Amino acid sequence: MSKNNESKESLENKLVSITEAAKHNGVTRQAIYVAIKLNKLKARKETTRWTVHLDDLEEYREKKYSRTKSTFDGELLFDNKKGYYSVNQVARMLGVPTQKIYYATRIGLLKAQRKGAAWVIHQEDVELYSQAYLAKEKKAAE
């Protein structure tokens, strides 16, 4: 087998369909089509079928918008290294529904700060809420 055939085969092994690209990224096919249309994801259309190179898919994944990368006044909103978390992150940490966290912030059981359009919660406040209120709920359920 010649080197051209080998390189062509390895290139084809790294090409995936829109459906496969969506599965790799954990999104819908429509999200992949939108990324292609907005020139955020490189893809080729061969006859009637779109293909995406896995390297391009990885590059897109690294660059795509993520709430965890959001900034406010030049600083990361949810800087976990400094102990700041989003409502969704806190809900996952505590194993409770997101709405419970929103409710706790609204009625004052959990201290949170509004930065732009996002709620930011500090680790210390999460621990206080967990000890003071969630522990009581678990005891009451027993």
Secondary structure by P-SEA (a helix, b strand, c coil): ccaaaaaaaaaaaacccaaaaaaaacccaaaaaaaaaaccbbbbbcccbbbbbaaaaaaaaaccccccccccccccccccccccccaaaaaaaacccaaaaaaaaaaccbbbbbcccbbbbcaaaaaaaaaccaaaaaaaac
